[in-house]
Amino acid sequence: MLLVSKWILIVAGLLLVLDAAAIVAGVPNPLFGWPMPCPITLALLGIGLVLFCLASAAFRRP
């Protein structure tokens, strides 16, 4: 689960960088006219963070 969360966070980070570049360039969101940053990016960030927290050693019992 830790590996999956890391990959999700990498993909979400790349999407967030692309969203930021599109905001600076003034390019509208190509997905259904949604606002920037795209809700898909924010959902991936949230899922990745939750999975990372659940899989990390800090939340495991000794």
N, C-alpha and C positions, 0 to 999 in steps of 0.2 A: 504494500500500500504506500510505503514511503517513496518507492521508485515512481509509481503512478502519479503521486502528488507533485513530485519534482518535475515530471514531464508536463503536467497540466500547468504548473506555474511558469515554466519556460515558454510554453505556447501563449499563455495569457500575457506574459511580459512582452513578447514580441508583438502581439496584437495591440497592446497598450501603446507601445512605441509607434506603431503604424497609425493608430488613432490620433496620437498627439501630433504626428507629422501632418496628418490630414487636417486637423484643426488649425494648425499654423498656416498651412497652404490655402485654407478656405475651401477645401473640397468637401461637398456634402457626403453624408454617409450613404453608401450604395445599397445598404440593406433596408429595404422597406421604408426609407425616410426616417429611421430611428435617430434619436439625438446622439451626439458624440460625448463621451466614449460609448461605444456600442454596448448594449446590455449583455450581449454574449460574452464580451471581454470581462465585464464585471462579474458575471456569473462564474466564469472559469477561474477568476482570481479568488472568489469566495470559496468555491469547491476545493481548489488547490490548497488554500490556507487551512480549511477545516480538516482535510485529509492529512495534511502535514502535521497539524497539531495532534490529531488522533494517533498517528503513527510514530511520533517522535518519542524519544526516551524520557522526556520530561514528564509525560503524562502516564507512564507505565508504573505499575507497582513494583517495588524492589523484590 
